[in-house]
Amino acid sequence: MDRNAHYEELKELARNMRERHDVQTARLGLREVRQIYKAEKVDIHYWPLPPKIKAIYMCDDGYCSVAVQKKLPDEPKLFALVHELKHHYMDQEVVMDGGMYCGDYNQNEIIEIGAEVFAAEFIYPEEEFAADIALLGIGTWTPEDVVHLKRGCKAKVSYMYLQKRLERLGLIERGQFAKVKFKKLEEQLYGVPFYKRKHQRH
């Protein structure tokens, strides 16, 4: 299998599914994804899954569902749910035959990376992201730039998502900001969020 060609096909699938469900990047959130799941007749269940498992796609005798880690923050939860949509669209037969366990990268590397590629493109298409980044006119990226990007980003994505996108576009080196604690840096630049201040008072 030509991996690059396969991943490009998954990107195209993601764009087609965005069009099918009238997805707009700035408006895509958990509520919209739940509506997509309803349209696709896939149930969502919130389970206390093991820490390393964010979500699991299951399909048996025509009944399809996804179990998702309830305690996940919104952005990783959104990504996980869209990740599982790829399994629904592409991997039902493998799942029903018991040949796939979501999250097992050693056994299903191409399938799992493909789901990540699909989710990344579905949430914030690379071409759209590149166009938005170009408007910023940033030459050499700093951790502070990534924080400002995150704060003003129209898509609901994580710091890890933004780093991977910037790496893919060649704007930063792979792993360049791996040691940066972005949440802490964000608080230094923008202050501690209200909900944290309230918790600290109590």
Backbone as a chain_set.jsonl record, in Angstrom:
{"seq": "MDRNAHYEELKELARNMRERHDVQTARLGLREVRQIYKAEKVDIHYWPLPPKIKAIYMCDDGYCSVAVQKKLPDEPKLFALVHELKHHYMDQEVVMDGGMYCGDYNQNEIIEIGAEVFAAEFIYPEEEFAADIALLGIGTWTPEDVVHLKRGCKAKVSYMYLQKRLERLGLIERGQFAKVKFKKLEEQLYGVPFYKRKHQRH", "coords": {"N": [[0.832, -1.197, 0.0], [0.565, 2.19, -0.868], [1.325, 4.506, 1.311], [1.215, 7.352, 1.469], [-0.485, 7.986, -0.677], [-2.766, 6.704, 0.22], [-3.346, 8.164, 2.553], [-3.884, 10.633, 1.421], [-6.224, 10.036, 0.098], [-7.867, 9.67, 2.288], [-7.947, 12.233, 3.294], [-9.37, 13.462, 1.264], [-11.776, 12.084, 1.565], [-12.5, 13.1, 4.072], [-12.941, 15.794, 3.439], [-15.092, 15.493, 1.706], [-16.997, 14.462, 3.452], [-17.259, 16.6, 5.177], [-18.515, 18.389, 3.454], [-20.84, 16.993, 2.946], [-22.105, 17.08, 5.423], [-22.323, 19.735, 5.789], [-20.261, 21.19, 7.12], [-18.685, 23.791, 8.836], [-15.667, 25.246, 9.592], [-15.231, 27.104, 11.765], [-17.493, 26.759, 13.249], [-17.646, 24.188, 14.093], [-18.077, 21.985, 16.655], [-18.5, 20.072, 19.7], [-21.29, 19.745, 19.889], [-22.107, 19.905, 17.204], [-20.764, 17.692, 16.151], [-22.025, 15.654, 17.526], [-24.506, 15.835, 16.307], [-23.826, 15.01, 13.741], [-23.111, 12.361, 14.274], [-25.632, 11.416, 15.007], [-26.976, 11.655, 12.58], [-25.547, 9.798, 11.138], [-26.286, 7.556, 12.401], [-24.918, 6.508, 14.624], [-24.273, 5.717, 17.903], [-23.277, 7.493, 20.875], [-21.437, 6.853, 23.754], [-20.489, 7.628, 27.038], [-17.805, 6.571, 28.752], [-15.822, 5.372, 31.53], [-13.018, 4.955, 30.427], [-9.782, 3.249, 30.127], [-6.873, 5.245, 30.909], [-5.119, 5.619, 28.663], [-6.715, 5.195, 26.487], [-8.72, 6.979, 24.416], [-11.088, 6.829, 22.963], [-13.351, 4.374, 21.598], [-14.373, 2.559, 18.784], [-17.201, 0.652, 17.958], [-18.941, -1.991, 16.362], [-21.577, -4.064, 15.634], [-23.558, -6.414, 14.188], [-24.97, -4.505, 12.686], [-25.432, -2.491, 14.51], [-23.909, 0.394, 15.552], [-21.542, 2.089, 17.557], [-19.816, 4.456, 19.674], [-17.57, 4.548, 22.284], [-16.477, 6.94, 24.519], [-13.936, 8.606, 26.349], [-15.017, 10.089, 29.176], [-13.916, 12.159, 30.744], [-12.246, 13.602, 29.141], [-10.829, 16.67, 27.946], [-12.538, 19.246, 26.021], [-11.423, 19.759, 23.402], [-9.564, 17.565, 22.761], [-11.537, 15.591, 22.986], [-13.31, 16.203, 20.924], [-11.601, 15.748, 18.718], [-11.117, 13.006, 19.086], [-13.684, 11.903, 18.703], [-14.168, 12.543, 16.007], [-12.062, 11.17, 14.866], [-12.948, 8.546, 15.351], [-15.089, 8.501, 13.624], [-13.915, 8.086, 11.159], [-13.266, 5.372, 11.335], [-15.825, 4.382, 11.308], [-16.673, 5.023, 8.719], [-14.794, 3.678, 7.139], [-13.778, 1.276, 8.253], [-15.536, -0.676, 9.163], [-15.97, -3.421, 8.519], [-13.568, -4.652, 9.262], [-13.611, -4.165, 11.994], [-15.936, -5.574, 12.795], [-15.106, -8.128, 12.229], [-13.377, -8.524, 14.232], [-10.774, -7.764, 13.934], [-9.509, -5.425, 14.614], [-8.4, -3.164, 17.06], [-9.079, -0.215, 18.398], [-6.629, 2.232, 18.863], [-4.52, 0.539, 19.135], [-1.613, 0.871, 18.007], [0.58, -0.62, 17.237], [-0.362, -2.904, 15.977], [-2.183, -1.957, 14.138], [-1.203, 0.244, 12.619], [-1.323, 1.777, 10.148], [-4.087, 2.034, 9.818], [-4.804, 3.449, 12.145], [-3.197, 5.795, 12.078], [-4.225, 6.775, 9.744], [-6.804, 7.414, 10.596], [-6.216, 9.558, 12.238], [-5.218, 11.37, 10.371], [-7.52, 11.744, 8.832], [-9.226, 12.917, 10.791], [-7.849, 15.282, 11.43], [-7.995, 16.659, 8.995], [-10.738, 16.856, 8.651], [-11.57, 18.471, 10.781], [-10.072, 20.841, 10.488], [-9.205, 21.741, 7.567], [-6.154, 21.237, 5.772], [-5.378, 22.981, 3.668], [-6.985, 25.2, 4.15], [-6.062, 25.901, 6.677], [-3.38, 26.534, 6.08], [-3.747, 28.795, 4.473], [-4.865, 30.579, 6.324], [-2.744, 30.802, 8.119], [-0.793, 31.982, 6.533], [-1.72, 34.567, 6.306], [-0.981, 35.672, 8.696], [1.676, 36.285, 8.519], [4.042, 35.435, 9.796], [7.441, 34.83, 10.204], [9.676, 33.422, 11.588], [8.766, 31.1, 13.862], [7.772, 31.25, 17.275], [7.312, 29.89, 20.617], [5.517, 31.625, 21.872], [4.18, 32.716, 19.701], [2.703, 30.496, 18.897], [0.961, 30.244, 21.037], [-0.51, 32.645, 20.79], [-1.66, 32.102, 18.329], [-3.273, 29.897, 18.973], [-5.065, 31.088, 20.769], [-6.447, 32.795, 19.097], [-7.477, 31.139, 17.216], [-9.795, 29.905, 14.85], [-10.743, 27.35, 14.732], [-11.565, 24.575, 16.848], [-9.121, 23.342, 18.327], [-6.254, 21.573, 19.664], [-3.108, 22.388, 21.332], [-1.251, 20.49, 20.562], [-2.28, 19.658, 18.11], [-1.938, 22.033, 16.582], [0.851, 22.244, 16.581], [1.584, 19.938, 15.117], [0.44, 20.536, 12.647], [1.897, 22.842, 11.929], [4.415, 21.721, 11.773], [4.049, 19.965, 9.622], [3.695, 21.754, 7.535], [6.193, 22.726, 7.365], [6.962, 24.875, 8.864], [7.888, 24.859, 11.425], [10.429, 22.892, 13.065], [10.314, 19.322, 13.418], [9.182, 18.329, 16.526], [10.156, 20.612, 17.683], [9.03, 22.279, 19.629], [8.536, 20.546, 21.659], [9.127, 20.389, 24.368], [7.915, 22.538, 25.48], [5.683, 23.948, 27.778], [2.714, 24.633, 27.06], [0.2, 25.387, 28.131], [0.884, 26.528, 30.575], [2.49, 28.609, 29.651], [0.566, 30.041, 28.267], [-0.995, 30.97, 30.385], [0.839, 32.661, 31.566], [1.024, 34.621, 29.633], [-1.599, 35.478, 29.199], [-2.909, 35.412, 31.582], [-4.384, 33.716, 34.447], [-7.054, 31.48, 33.853], [-10.53, 32.21, 34.544], [-12.051, 30.11, 35.731], [-10.094, 28.617, 36.966], [-9.058, 30.441, 38.802], [-11.247, 30.731, 40.453], [-11.418, 28.149, 41.484], [-9.009, 28.04, 42.897], [-9.494, 29.901, 44.904], [-11.307, 28.575, 46.432]], "CA": [[0.0, 0.0, 0.0], [1.232, 3.487, -0.883], [0.749, 5.201, 2.467], [0.906, 8.751, 1.156], [-1.689, 8.006, -1.514], [-3.882, 6.301, 1.087], [-3.678, 9.283, 3.436], [-4.509, 11.675, 0.602], [-7.607, 9.588, -0.125], [-8.603, 9.916, 3.523], [-8.181, 13.681, 3.344], [-10.47, 13.732, 0.336], [-12.974, 11.589, 2.233], [-12.841, 14.06, 5.123], [-13.519, 16.985, 2.801], [-16.405, 15.101, 1.195], [-17.898, 14.332, 4.594], [-17.533, 17.973, 5.624], [-19.514, 18.95, 2.544], [-22.08, 16.24, 3.146], [-22.739, 17.5, 6.673], [-22.295, 21.199, 5.817], [-19.373, 21.57, 8.22], [-17.919, 25.028, 8.754], [-14.594, 25.089, 10.572], [-15.392, 27.945, 12.954], [-18.702, 26.379, 13.988], [-17.597, 22.765, 14.426], [-17.799, 21.675, 18.047], [-19.049, 18.801, 20.155], [-22.712, 19.674, 19.549], [-22.213, 19.606, 15.765], [-20.32, 16.316, 15.927], [-23.114, 14.779, 18.003], [-25.533, 15.849, 15.264], [-23.316, 14.161, 12.664], [-23.259, 10.986, 14.752], [-27.048, 11.073, 14.932], [-27.295, 11.482, 11.163], [-24.885, 8.567, 10.678], [-26.86, 6.457, 13.199], [-23.891, 5.982, 15.522], [-24.52, 6.178, 19.275], [-22.123, 7.892, 21.682], [-21.534, 6.492, 25.165], [-19.373, 8.146, 27.831], [-17.354, 5.508, 29.636], [-14.534, 5.588, 32.208], [-12.049, 4.104, 29.738], [-8.403, 3.352, 30.609], [-6.303, 6.565, 30.585], [-4.481, 5.693, 27.349], [-7.725, 5.014, 25.448], [-9.619, 8.136, 24.375], [-12.387, 6.42, 22.435], [-13.365, 3.064, 20.94], [-15.476, 2.351, 17.847], [-17.726, -0.716, 17.999], [-20.023, -2.235, 15.409], [-21.954, -5.465, 15.697], [-24.888, -6.727, 13.658], [-25.636, -3.29, 12.223], [-25.486, -1.457, 15.559], [-22.591, 1.007, 15.677], [-21.454, 3.039, 18.655], [-18.486, 4.881, 20.098], [-17.365, 4.842, 23.7], [-15.479, 7.996, 24.612], [-13.498, 8.932, 27.706], [-15.861, 11.195, 29.62], [-13.146, 13.226, 31.377], [-11.395, 14.296, 28.168], [-11.161, 18.066, 27.64], [-13.37, 19.351, 24.82], [-10.692, 19.678, 22.127], [-9.218, 16.159, 22.488], [-12.759, 14.801, 22.824], [-13.766, 16.473, 19.559], [-10.702, 15.043, 17.797], [-11.33, 11.565, 19.243], [-14.962, 11.532, 18.085], [-14.014, 12.592, 14.549], [-11.173, 10.03, 14.593], [-13.756, 7.327, 15.299], [-15.928, 8.556, 12.423], [-13.162, 7.455, 10.062], [-13.45, 3.926, 11.478], [-17.191, 4.082, 10.885], [-16.758, 5.13, 7.269], [-13.82, 2.876, 6.4], [-13.231, 0.078, 8.904], [-16.585, -1.467, 9.814], [-15.791, -4.86, 8.32], [-12.435, -5.082, 10.079], [-14.066, -4.14, 13.391], [-16.889, -6.663, 13.008], [-14.362, -9.392, 12.167], [-12.504, -8.602, 15.4], [-9.386, -7.588, 13.511], [-8.974, -4.106, 14.935], [-8.666, -2.582, 18.371], [-8.706, 1.188, 18.242], [-5.584, 2.667, 19.771], [-3.409, -0.403, 19.046], [-0.813, 1.337, 16.881], [1.528, -1.643, 16.8], [-1.026, -3.858, 15.093], [-3.01, -1.283, 13.13], [-0.576, 1.559, 12.466], [-1.845, 2.504, 8.996], [-5.486, 2.343, 10.093], [-4.899, 4.458, 13.197], [-2.659, 7.059, 11.562], [-5.209, 7.228, 8.771], [-7.902, 8.047, 11.329], [-5.72, 10.859, 12.689], [-5.167, 12.217, 9.173], [-8.908, 12.065, 8.529], [-9.755, 13.831, 11.803], [-7.185, 16.582, 11.284], [-8.52, 17.321, 7.802], [-12.161, 17.112, 8.862], [-11.729, 19.562, 11.737], [-9.464, 22.083, 9.982], [-8.493, 21.312, 6.358], [-4.791, 21.756, 5.683], [-5.327, 24.114, 2.754], [-7.602, 26.318, 4.859], [-5.123, 26.262, 7.743], [-2.22, 27.189, 5.464], [-4.162, 30.132, 4.035], [-5.025, 31.402, 7.52], [-1.408, 31.038, 8.673], [-0.089, 32.911, 5.64], [-2.196, 35.924, 6.598], [-0.318, 36.165, 9.905], [2.969, 36.83, 8.109], [5.101, 35.092, 10.762], [8.582, 34.178, 9.565], [10.241, 32.447, 12.521], [7.767, 30.859, 14.891], [8.19, 31.093, 18.66], [6.217, 29.346, 21.424], [4.546, 32.683, 22.104], [3.36, 32.804, 18.487], [1.764, 29.368, 18.907], [-0.077, 30.583, 22.017], [-1.371, 33.656, 20.178], [-2.422, 31.4, 17.289], [-4.296, 29.094, 19.648], [-6.074, 31.971, 21.35], [-7.252, 33.402, 18.045], [-7.81, 30.124, 16.207], [-11.24, 29.728, 14.623], [-11.062, 25.938, 14.925], [-11.414, 24.077, 18.222], [-8.025, 22.38, 18.24], [-5.316, 21.601, 20.781], [-1.742, 22.825, 21.032], [-0.589, 19.411, 19.82], [-2.776, 19.746, 16.738], [-1.302, 23.163, 15.916], [2.257, 21.914, 16.363], [1.693, 18.975, 14.021], [0.133, 21.248, 11.413], [3.036, 23.71, 11.619], [5.497, 20.828, 11.357], [3.747, 19.441, 8.28], [3.894, 22.84, 6.576], [7.608, 23.094, 7.368], [7.135, 26.17, 9.522], [8.736, 24.563, 12.571], [11.044, 21.573, 12.984], [9.594, 18.287, 14.148], [9.543, 18.281, 17.935], [10.834, 21.852, 18.07], [8.437, 22.832, 20.847], [8.068, 19.395, 22.433], [9.331, 20.596, 25.805], [7.218, 23.75, 25.906], [4.426, 23.746, 28.503], [1.927, 25.698, 26.441], [-0.855, 25.87, 29.029], [1.541, 27.411, 31.534], [2.897, 29.802, 28.909], [-0.647, 30.797, 27.98], [-1.375, 31.673, 31.611], [1.802, 33.745, 31.762], [0.767, 35.674, 28.652], [-2.979, 35.957, 29.216], [-3.471, 35.328, 32.918], [-5.015, 32.462, 34.84], [-8.485, 31.477, 33.508], [-11.446, 32.485, 35.652], [-12.468, 28.909, 36.433], [-8.983, 28.203, 37.818], [-8.976, 31.394, 39.909], [-12.356, 30.409, 41.341], [-11.055, 26.918, 42.166], [-7.943, 28.354, 43.84], [-10.079, 30.616, 46.048], [-11.987, 27.603, 47.287]], "C": [[0.871, 1.252, 0.0], [0.595, 4.338, 0.212], [0.335, 6.631, 2.136], [-0.369, 8.869, 0.322], [-2.921, 7.665, -0.684], [-4.315, 7.466, 1.977], [-4.313, 10.442, 2.66], [-5.962, 11.32, 0.296], [-8.462, 9.85, 1.109], [-8.871, 11.408, 3.722], [-9.349, 14.059, 2.432], [-11.796, 13.261, 0.927], [-13.438, 12.581, 3.302], [-13.492, 15.305, 4.536], [-14.91, 16.689, 2.254], [-17.435, 15.001, 2.321], [-18.225, 15.695, 5.209], [-18.634, 18.596, 4.758], [-20.868, 18.272, 2.751], [-22.842, 16.739, 4.37], [-22.673, 19.019, 6.862], [-21.455, 21.727, 6.98], [-18.658, 22.875, 7.896], [-16.928, 25.033, 9.907], [-14.864, 25.845, 11.866], [-16.573, 27.522, 13.821], [-18.683, 24.925, 14.444], [-17.174, 22.557, 15.88], [-18.446, 20.359, 18.422], [-20.53, 18.663, 19.791], [-22.896, 19.286, 18.082], [-21.794, 18.172, 15.466], [-21.38, 15.33, 16.424], [-24.242, 14.724, 16.975], [-25.115, 14.976, 14.076], [-23.456, 12.69, 13.04], [-24.723, 10.529, 14.646], [-27.463, 10.814, 13.493], [-26.712, 10.184, 10.621], [-25.364, 7.333, 11.441], [-25.781, 5.723, 14.003], [-24.134, 6.569, 16.913], [-23.205, 6.543, 19.966], [-22.397, 7.523, 23.134], [-20.297, 7.027, 25.888], [-19.002, 7.117, 28.891], [-16.069, 5.926, 30.352], [-13.471, 4.654, 31.632], [-10.669, 4.204, 30.385], [-7.77, 4.658, 30.128], [-5.723, 6.688, 29.177], [-5.473, 5.554, 26.201], [-8.698, 6.186, 25.491], [-11.018, 7.749, 23.903], [-12.243, 5.077, 21.726], [-14.591, 2.987, 20.033], [-15.888, 0.884, 17.877], [-18.873, -0.849, 17.01], [-20.318, -3.73, 15.388], [-23.39, -5.623, 15.21], [-25.68, -5.457, 13.307], [-25.747, -2.178, 13.248], [-24.076, -0.91, 15.783], [-22.604, 2.048, 16.79], [-20.001, 3.38, 18.937], [-18.51, 5.137, 21.596], [-16.239, 5.858, 23.791], [-15.187, 8.288, 26.078], [-14.202, 10.204, 28.171], [-15.051, 12.392, 30.108], [-12.23, 13.969, 30.409], [-11.797, 15.766, 28.061], [-11.851, 18.145, 26.281], [-12.594, 19.156, 23.525], [-10.229, 18.26, 21.818], [-10.441, 15.273, 22.292], [-13.321, 14.981, 21.414], [-12.922, 15.687, 18.552], [-10.952, 13.534, 17.86], [-12.62, 11.118, 18.558], [-14.878, 11.56, 16.563], [-13.089, 11.468, 14.08], [-12.003, 8.751, 14.438], [-14.72, 7.321, 14.115], [-15.225, 7.906, 11.235], [-13.324, 5.941, 10.135], [-14.855, 3.518, 11.031], [-17.309, 4.071, 9.364], [-15.932, 4.061, 6.545], [-13.535, 1.481, 6.968], [-14.281, -0.821, 9.546], [-16.351, -2.966, 9.7], [-14.661, -5.401, 9.18], [-12.845, -5.163, 11.547], [-14.981, -5.323, 13.675], [-16.211, -8.029, 12.978], [-13.417, -9.554, 13.349], [-11.043, -8.377, 15.081], [-8.788, -6.245, 13.843], [-9.385, -3.711, 16.337], [-8.155, -1.163, 18.336], [-7.7, 1.606, 19.304], [-4.385, 1.744, 19.74], [-2.566, -0.063, 17.828], [0.14, 0.269, 16.377], [0.895, -2.574, 15.767], [-1.74, -3.174, 13.93], [-2.498, 0.115, 12.82], [-1.198, 2.367, 11.331], [-3.293, 2.923, 9.232], [-5.608, 3.49, 11.083], [-4.335, 5.811, 12.758], [-3.619, 7.639, 10.537], [-6.38, 7.927, 9.439], [-7.481, 9.417, 11.848], [-5.665, 11.845, 11.527], [-6.572, 12.684, 8.81], [-9.446, 13.12, 9.494], [-9.15, 15.223, 11.663], [-7.755, 17.357, 10.105], [-9.993, 17.691, 7.973], [-12.364, 18.342, 9.747], [-11.222, 20.884, 11.179], [-8.616, 21.718, 8.763], [-7.137, 22.008, 6.205], [-4.696, 22.988, 4.792], [-5.903, 25.371, 3.416], [-6.67, 26.832, 5.965], [-3.941, 27.038, 7.174], [-2.554, 28.609, 5.024], [-4.298, 31.074, 5.222], [-3.67, 31.767, 8.127], [-0.654, 32.068, 7.841], [-0.48, 34.354, 5.928], [-1.507, 36.527, 7.819], [1.053, 36.746, 9.603], [4.104, 36.559, 9.079], [6.212, 34.34, 10.049], [9.153, 33.07, 10.431], [9.3, 32.294, 13.702], [8.403, 30.667, 16.262], [7.047, 30.429, 19.431], [5.123, 30.377, 21.687], [3.611, 32.855, 20.898], [2.31, 31.697, 18.457], [0.627, 29.643, 19.892], [-1.044, 31.608, 21.43], [-2.248, 33.035, 19.09], [-3.567, 30.617, 17.91], [-5.416, 29.976, 20.174], [-6.998, 32.566, 20.282], [-7.747, 32.424, 17.001], [-9.323, 29.941, 16.084], [-11.679, 28.283, 14.845], [-10.811, 25.538, 16.381], [-10.39, 22.948, 18.209], [-7.065, 22.587, 19.412], [-3.966, 22.16, 20.353], [-0.991, 21.752, 20.244], [-1.008, 19.438, 18.355], [-2.031, 20.85, 15.988], [0.17, 22.878, 15.637], [2.429, 20.965, 15.184], [1.406, 19.628, 12.675], [1.314, 22.128, 10.981], [4.235, 22.889, 11.165], [5.267, 20.352, 9.925], [3.972, 20.492, 7.204], [5.34, 23.319, 6.535], [7.893, 24.426, 8.035], [7.902, 26.047, 10.833], [9.326, 23.168, 12.367], [10.229, 20.575, 13.793], [10.1, 18.225, 15.589], [10.182, 19.548, 18.469], [10.315, 22.407, 19.398], [7.953, 21.731, 21.793], [8.167, 19.611, 23.942], [8.607, 21.822, 26.345], [5.915, 23.38, 26.614], [3.478, 24.879, 28.091], [0.825, 26.24, 27.347], [-0.28, 26.857, 30.038], [1.957, 28.71, 30.865], [1.685, 30.675, 28.606], [-1.099, 31.592, 29.207], [-0.431, 32.838, 31.906], [1.485, 34.924, 30.845], [-0.62, 36.301, 28.818], [-3.622, 35.935, 30.604], [-4.145, 33.992, 33.173], [-6.503, 32.52, 34.502], [-9.365, 31.642, 34.744], [-11.781, 31.226, 36.435], [-11.37, 28.385, 37.338], [-8.844, 29.128, 39.014], [-10.051, 31.079, 40.938], [-12.016, 29.165, 42.141], [-9.995, 27.184, 43.224], [-8.48, 29.055, 45.078], [-10.744, 29.645, 47.008], [-11.019, 26.582, 47.876]], "O": [[1.812, 1.355, 0.787], [-0.525, 4.827, 0.063], [-0.764, 7.064, 2.482], [-1.216, 9.727, 0.571], [-3.985, 8.259, -0.86], [-5.508, 7.723, 2.136], [-5.177, 11.145, 3.183], [-6.825, 12.196, 0.243], [-9.635, 10.207, 0.997], [-9.91, 11.79, 4.261], [-10.201, 14.871, 2.793], [-12.814, 13.943, 0.81], [-14.631, 12.865, 3.416], [-14.478, 15.81, 5.073], [-15.803, 17.533, 2.327], [-18.588, 15.401, 2.164], [-19.333, 15.913, 5.7], [-19.555, 19.239, 5.263], [-21.911, 18.927, 2.73], [-24.071, 16.812, 4.359], [-22.933, 19.527, 7.953], [-21.891, 22.602, 7.727], [-18.097, 23.037, 6.812], [-17.309, 24.846, 11.063], [-14.737, 25.277, 12.951], [-16.645, 27.885, 14.995], [-19.613, 24.478, 15.116], [-16.063, 22.909, 16.278], [-18.893, 19.613, 17.551], [-20.976, 17.576, 19.424], [-23.733, 18.445, 17.755], [-22.399, 17.51, 14.622], [-21.601, 14.29, 15.804], [-24.865, 13.678, 16.795], [-25.944, 14.289, 13.479], [-23.87, 11.871, 12.22], [-25.006, 9.399, 14.247], [-28.208, 9.875, 13.213], [-27.305, 9.543, 9.753], [-24.921, 6.215, 11.177], [-25.742, 4.493, 14.051], [-24.193, 7.789, 17.072], [-22.156, 5.97, 19.672], [-23.456, 7.839, 23.676], [-19.18, 6.886, 25.391], [-19.778, 6.831, 29.803], [-15.311, 6.746, 29.834], [-13.075, 3.682, 32.274], [-10.409, 5.155, 31.122], [-8.101, 5.132, 29.041], [-5.824, 7.748, 28.559], [-5.105, 5.776, 25.047], [-9.414, 6.371, 26.475], [-12.013, 8.284, 24.392], [-11.149, 4.696, 21.307], [-15.704, 3.305, 20.45], [-15.045, -0.012, 17.83], [-19.675, 0.07, 16.844], [-19.431, -4.552, 15.157], [-24.315, -5.029, 15.765], [-26.875, -5.348, 13.584], [-26.111, -1.052, 12.911], [-23.165, -1.649, 16.155], [-23.569, 2.797, 16.94], [-19.083, 2.686, 18.499], [-19.371, 5.856, 22.104], [-15.172, 5.663, 23.209], [-16.073, 8.225, 26.93], [-13.992, 11.276, 27.603], [-15.464, 13.533, 29.903], [-11.51, 14.877, 30.823], [-12.988, 16.078, 28.082], [-11.757, 17.215, 25.48], [-13.065, 18.452, 22.632], [-10.472, 17.777, 20.712], [-10.396, 14.313, 21.523], [-13.758, 14.015, 20.787], [-13.456, 15.042, 17.65], [-10.995, 12.862, 16.83], [-12.648, 10.074, 17.906], [-15.452, 10.699, 15.895], [-13.309, 10.882, 13.019], [-11.787, 7.972, 13.511], [-15.125, 6.255, 13.652], [-15.862, 7.255, 10.407], [-13.502, 5.291, 9.105], [-15.049, 2.449, 10.453], [-17.971, 3.203, 8.793], [-16.317, 3.594, 5.474], [-13.095, 0.597, 6.232], [-13.944, -1.648, 10.393], [-16.515, -3.699, 10.675], [-14.777, -6.48, 9.76], [-12.478, -6.101, 12.254], [-14.818, -6.002, 14.689], [-16.673, -8.973, 13.618], [-12.738, -10.573, 13.475], [-10.167, -8.753, 15.859], [-7.677, -5.94, 13.409], [-10.53, -3.887, 16.753], [-6.949, -0.926, 18.255], [-7.898, 1.363, 20.495], [-3.327, 2.101, 20.257], [-2.762, -0.623, 16.749], [0.475, 0.259, 15.192], [1.544, -2.978, 14.803], [-1.882, -3.759, 12.857], [-3.279, 1.065, 12.765], [-1.565, 3.525, 11.53], [-3.683, 4.039, 8.887], [-6.416, 4.399, 10.891], [-4.929, 6.853, 13.036], [-3.805, 8.854, 10.471], [-6.897, 8.916, 8.918], [-8.295, 10.339, 11.895], [-6.021, 13.013, 11.678], [-6.794, 13.859, 8.517], [-10.051, 14.104, 9.068], [-9.857, 16.225, 11.765], [-7.975, 18.565, 10.196], [-10.435, 18.732, 7.485], [-13.243, 19.161, 9.479], [-11.852, 21.925, 11.365], [-7.431, 21.416, 8.907], [-6.998, 23.201, 6.474], [-4.0, 23.944, 5.136], [-5.368, 26.468, 3.255], [-6.516, 28.038, 6.157], [-3.548, 28.07, 7.717], [-1.742, 29.521, 5.183], [-3.896, 32.235, 5.145], [-3.468, 32.89, 8.589], [0.041, 32.925, 8.385], [0.344, 35.26, 5.804], [-1.453, 37.748, 7.964], [1.544, 37.601, 10.341], [5.033, 37.359, 9.182], [5.965, 33.341, 9.374], [9.116, 31.901, 10.047], [9.065, 33.242, 14.451], [9.435, 30.01, 16.396], [5.917, 30.408, 18.943], [3.94, 30.039, 21.72], [2.416, 33.106, 21.053], [1.171, 31.922, 18.048], [-0.528, 29.318, 19.62], [-2.26, 31.459, 21.557], [-3.418, 33.387, 18.943], [-4.698, 30.669, 17.427], [-6.592, 29.638, 20.033], [-8.179, 32.808, 20.533], [-8.365, 32.822, 16.013], [-10.033, 29.838, 17.084], [-12.851, 28.023, 15.115], [-9.947, 26.103, 17.051], [-10.733, 21.77, 18.098], [-7.067, 23.633, 20.061], [-3.714, 22.376, 19.168], [-0.191, 22.068, 19.363], [-0.177, 19.26, 17.464], [-1.547, 20.625, 14.879], [0.679, 23.23, 14.573], [3.311, 21.16, 14.349], [2.053, 19.31, 11.677], [1.681, 22.151, 9.807], [4.982, 23.306, 10.28], [6.193, 20.341, 9.114], [4.389, 20.169, 6.091], [5.678, 24.214, 5.76], [8.937, 25.036, 7.802], [8.499, 27.017, 11.3], [8.796, 22.366, 11.598], [9.538, 20.947, 14.741], [11.299, 18.085, 15.832], [10.696, 19.56, 19.587], [11.085, 22.944, 20.194], [7.072, 21.956, 22.623], [7.368, 19.064, 24.702], [8.68, 22.111, 27.539], [5.132, 22.584, 26.097], [3.456, 25.944, 28.709], [0.549, 27.44, 27.327], [-0.882, 27.892, 30.321], [1.798, 29.788, 31.438], [1.763, 31.901, 28.678], [-1.53, 32.739, 29.09], [-0.849, 33.871, 32.428], [1.655, 36.082, 31.228], [-0.796, 37.5, 28.605], [-4.753, 36.391, 30.774], [-4.439, 33.238, 32.246], [-7.162, 33.508, 34.827], [-8.982, 31.258, 35.849], [-11.799, 31.252, 37.666], [-11.658, 27.775, 38.368], [-8.549, 28.674, 40.12], [-9.809, 31.147, 42.143], [-12.285, 29.109, 43.341], [-10.059, 26.629, 44.321], [-7.982, 28.834, 46.182], [-10.752, 29.849, 48.222], [-11.436, 25.694, 48.62]]}, "num_chains": 1, "name": "protein.A"}
